[in-house]
């Protein structure tokens, strides 16, 4: 996608970047200095010190590089932040009522945005390098970059009480990417915080993952639990997950600033029909090959089938749909202890009392793994 560079753009990189953003489908662009990250580095250190990053060990190992862009690349003089709207066409919370179907986070209902955005940013970066004759680097959630604080500093919005970026024009539905440049480019003014006294995002959270406004405990977040967490889902959060099998949009969806949000213009970010409300019964039939095929090009494929089916089993247990008892029971003898455990829990919530009692006795006679045996015991308590 080539465009000619206007005279004004040749004279002013900021004008050039605005033109390029529009041509390549971005909804906003802004520039900030790498030292404008403010207190975000200190807040990140506190987040990790409290253990709120859970099993995301990379956050601790990359702490210092994430806390200061110049540690990541000492030559950086300007950080250009881009935003692309991925707003849903319908209420993203409506499907939570369809308990026999799965709810997938809006951002994962079509193509993986990383490659889409990175490809376009590389094109812009190459042109920016030729214009400024300064080196550039492109990052799209693939390096330790604090994208949200930098986007706020670049005037694209502000970090709301749910810690995500909020825009007065686009609401909460924004993908972010950055170009680091060794050139000095005129910076934009930061956007002030416009949350006011609102706490809708804090109050709607099913698992109470916000200890305080502007603070998140990832260990309680459904997005973390369904995507990043590798082991069994802690029992205290299973019922609250409902039918959410990949991510959670509750805190984003209730933000009042979404009254200005629009549906995504980019076709590859618009929801696939078969991912808007896929039946749990169908998802339980996916073996490794069909899982990879069905989610080809999707961010969901990155978590792997085992973790994905774990999530679907939990959702099945929350469905109240007795018709799912049989497909759930097919995993009671699975080679994966993770899936056997999740299936035991789901089965205990779907099967009749007598059926559960008989199956428990049969399974315990075969089961050697203590974690899975504990699931059968807990299932008998109705938790």
N, C-alpha and C positions, 0 to 999 in steps of 0.2 A: 504494500500500500504506500506508494510514493506520492509526495506532494511537493510542489515548488515552494521555496521559502520566500516569503514576501520581504520587501525592503525593511519594513518595521521589525520583522522577526530576525532579520540578519543583524540588526543594530541592537536588539534587546532580547536576550535569551528567555526572559519571562514571557514575552509576547510569543516567541517561538514555541515554548512549552504549552501555552494555552491553545495555540492552533493545532499542535500535534495531538494533544489530548482529545480534542473534539474530533479530529479525523480518525483516530484509532478507537473511538467508542468509550472513552473515559468520561465520567460525569463531573469530575473536579480534579484540579491540580493546584498544588501550592508548594512553596519553597521555604525551607527553614535552615538555620545554622545547626551544625552537629552539637553545639554546646547549649541548645535550647531545650534539652531533654528535662531540665529542671530537677525536681525531686523524684522523678520516676525511678532513677537508679536506686535511690535509698529505699523507696517503697518496694522495689523488687527484692532487694537484699532482705528486707524484713519479711516479705512473703515467703522466701525460701527458708529463712531462719526459723519461722514458725511451722515449717513442714507443710505448708498449704499447697505446695506443688505436687504432693503425693508421690507417685511413682515416676514422674517426669524428671529423671536424674539429669538429663541434658540441661535442664534449667539451672541446676547447681554448677555443673561443670563449665557452662558457658556464661556464668553470671557476670563476670567483669566485662567480657566482650559485649554482652547485651546492654550493660549499664552505660556504656559510652561508645557511640559510633566511631570515634577516633581510635579506639582500641581495636575495633574490627578492621579499619582501614585508615591509617594515620594521615593519608593524603587528602581525605575528604574535606571540602570547604563548604559544600552546599548539599543539602539533602532535598531531593525533589520527590514529593509524595503524590501518588495518583490514587483516585478512588473510582471504582466501577459499581454501579447500582445493580443489585441482584434481587430487587424487591419482588415479593410474590404477587400473583394476580388475584389471589383469594385469601381469606382469613387462614393463616397458617395454624391456628389452634383448633379449627373446626373439626379436623380429623381425630382429635383426641377422644371424641365421643364414639368413634367407630372402633370399638374395642377389639373386634376380630380382624381389623386391618392394622397395618403398621404406620407409624408416623415417623417420617424421615425429615431431618432438618432441611430447611429451604435451600441452604447453600449446597447441599449434596444431592439435589433432585435432578441434576443433569451432569454436564461435563465437569471434571476437576478443574477448578479455576486457575490453579497454579500455572499450568502450561499455557492456558489461554492468555493470561495476563503477562506472563514472562516473555512470551514470544513478541508481543506488541511493545513491551517496554524495551526489549533489546533493539528493536527497530528504531524507536525514538532515541535511545541512548547512543546508537551509532551516529545518528544525524546530529545529536547534541555535541558529540565529541568532535565531529567535523566543523561544527559552527564555532565552538569555543576553543578548539585545539587543546583540550584538557581531558585527562583520563576519566573514565566512568566505570561504575560497577552497578549491576542490576540485582535486586533482591525481592523475592516474593515469598515470604514466609519460609524460606529455605536456609536462612542464616540467622544468627542471633541479633536480630534488629527489633527494637521496640517500636513497632510500626504505629500503634495507636497514639502514644505520646508524641511521636514525631508528626503524625498527621494533624493532631490538635495544634501543635506549635506552628504548623504550616498553614493554619487557618481553614482546614477542611471540616472542622467540627470541634467537639469537645468530648472528653471521656465522661460518660454518664455514671450514675451511681451503680450501674451494673458492670462498670469498667470497660464497656465497649464504646466505640466511637458513635456519636450522634450528630447528625447534620440537620440544620434548620430547614434545608431544602429537600433532603433525601431521607430523613429519618435514620433508622438503625441498620439499613440493609446495604452495607458497603464492603466490597473487597478492596484491600489495600496492596499497593506495591510501591517500590522506591527505586530511584536512581541516585546513587552517590556520585557526585562530581567533584573533581579537583579544581573547578572554576568557581570564582566568587559570583554568585547570582543573587540578585536582589530578593530579599526574603519578604514573605507575607506576614501580616500581623496575626497572632493567635486569636482563636475564637473564644469568647468568654463562656463560662459554664452557664447554661440556661436550664438546668434541672429544677431550680427553685426548691420548693418544699415537697415536690412530687416524690413519692416512693413506690409507685406502681410496680416497677421492676423488682424491687426488693420483696414486696409483699406477695407477688405471684409465684415466686420460686417454690416448686413442689418439695424441695429437699432442704430449704433454708440454707442456701450456700453462701449467703452474704452476711458475715459477722457484723458488718457495719456498712454504711454507705461508702462506695468507692473501694470496698474490700471484697475479695472473693476467696473462698476456701475451695480450691479445685476438688478436694477429696469428697465434697458433698455435691458437686455439680454433675448433672446427668450427662452433659456433653463429655466431661472427663471420664465418667464411669463407663459410658458406652463406647468411647473411642480410644482413650489412652490407657485405661485400667486393664491390666492383663489377666488378673485372677477372677475368682468368683465375685459377683456383685454383693457387697455387704447387705445383710438381710434388712437392715433398717431403711434401705433406700429402694428395695425391690417393688413394693406396692406403689410407691410414689412415682416410679418410672412409667406406670401405665403402659401405653403401647408405643412409647418412644424407643426406637431401636437403634437410632444413630443421631446423636446430638439432641439439642433441646432449644426451642425458639421462644419459650414463654417470656423471658425478661426482655427480649428484643421486641416481640410482637405487641406488648401492652404499652410501649412508650408512646405518649401523646404526640410526640413530634412526627410519628408515622402518618399523621393526617396529611402531611405534605409528600409522603412517599409515593413513588410511581412503580408500576411493574417494570421488570427488567426489559431493556430494549434489545440486549444481546440475545439472539436466539439460543445460543449454546448454554445460556444461564437460565432459560425458561424451563419450568418443570416438565420432565418427561411424564406423560400420562400414566405410564406403568409404575412410576415411582411416587405418585402423589398419594396413593392409598393402597399399597400392595397387600393382598390378603396374607395373613400369617400362615395359613395352611399351605399356600404356595411357597412361601419363603422357606418353610421347614423341609421342602422336598429338594432343595438345592444341594447337590454334592459339590465337590471342589471345582470340577470342570464347569458345571452350569453356573456356579456362583461367579466365577471369573468371567464367564461369557455375559451373564446378565448385567454385571456391574462394570463391564469394559468401559474404560474412560472415566469412570466415576471415582470420587475420593473414597467411597465406601470400600472399594477393593483393597485399599491399603491396610485395613485392619485384619484382613484374612477371614476365611470362612469360620474358623473355630470361634473367634470372638464375636463374630456377627451372629452365628446361630445361638450362642449363649444369650445374646440380647433378645433374639426372637423367642426363645424359650421363656424368658422372664415375662415378656409381653403376653405370651400365650397363657401363662399362669395367671395373669391379671385380667384376661379377657372375659372370664365367666362363661366361655363358650365350650360346652361339653363335647362338641364335635371335634375339638382339637385334642381331646384326650388320646385318641389313637395315634395321630402323628407325633405327639409329644412322647408317648410311650416307646416309640421306635428308637429314641435316643437313650433309653434307660440302660442299654447294654453297649453303648458306644465306646470305642476304644479311648476316647478322651475323657479323663476324669472331670475336666471342667464342664463338659456337656452332660455327662451322667449326673453330676451334682445339680446343675440347673434344671435338667429334666425331672429329677426326683422332686424338686421343689414345685415345679409347675404341675406335675402329675398330682401332687398332694392337694392342689387347689382346684383341680378339675374333676378328679375321679370321685365316685361315690364312696361313702365310708367303708363299705364292705370290700369294694374293689381295691381301695387303697390298702386296707389291712392285709388282704391276701397277697397283693403285689409286693408289699413291704417285706413280708416274711420270705417270699421267694427271692427277692433281690438281695436281702441281707445274707442269705445263705451263700450267695455267690460273691458278694462285694468284699474286696480286701482293702480298699482305700478308706482310711479313717475319715477323710474329709467328706467323701460321698456318703459314708455310713451316717455321719452326723446330719447330712441333709435329710435323710429318711427320718431320723429321730425328730428333727425340727419340724418336718412336714406333718408329723403326727400331732403337733401342738397347734396347727392352724396358723402359724406365723407367716 
